[in-house]
Amino acid sequence: MILLMSVNPGFGGQSFIPQTLDKLREVRRRIDASGYDIRLEVDGGVKVNNIGEIAAAGADMFVAGSAIFDKPDYKKVIDEMRSELAKVTHG
């Protein structure tokens, strides 16, 4: 597994750093070229409105703390995230 931090480490609730998408694409390209089965995880700023784009860039594992636990209905947020992920197709 490779973990990319998509916020500056230190505290929760930060915004996703958009440049992480380019890093994700490059790491995914290298993983795919290696032929190894390596998971690519993103931690930080993952929310309903960006999880699809993060997945499309190559991530297949997601850490979404504040996006879930700062909401009153955890299941609703998780279901919304799953719905966004279902829209993403990998070639």
Secondary structure, DSSP 8 states (H G I E B T S, - for coil): -EEEE-S-TTSSS----TTHHHHHHHHHHHHHHHT----EEEESS--TTTHHHHHHTT--EEE-SHHHHTSS-HHHHHHHHHHHHHT----
